[in-house]
Amino acid sequence: MDNYCAFGKNHKCMKWLDYELTRQELKEADELCHGNWIEIQRLKERFHILESLLNEANITIS
C-alpha cells in the first residue's frame, strides 16, 4: 500500500491515512497492554506475599 491515488485531487490516498492512524493506535494499545501486564504481575506477587503472611499469622479472610 502506498500514499498515491490517481483519482484524488491532490493524489493522496485516504485509505493510507486510515491505515497510518490504525497502525499507530495498535502500537499504543500494545504498549499499554504490556505495561498493564507488568503491573498486574507485580501486584499479583505482592498479593501472594501478603496472603502467605496472613496465613502464617492464622488470620483468615472471608
C-alpha positions, 0 to 999 in steps of 0.5 A: 500500500502506498500514499498515491491515488490517481483519482484524488485531487491532490493524489493522496490516498485516504485509505493510507491515512486510515491505515497510518492512524490504525497502525499507530493506535495498535502500537499504543494499545500494545504498549499499554497492554504490556505495561498493564501486564507488568503491573498486574504481575507485580501486584499479583506477587505482592498479593501472594506475599501478603496472603502467605503472611496472613496465613502464617499469622492464622488470620483468615479472610472471608 
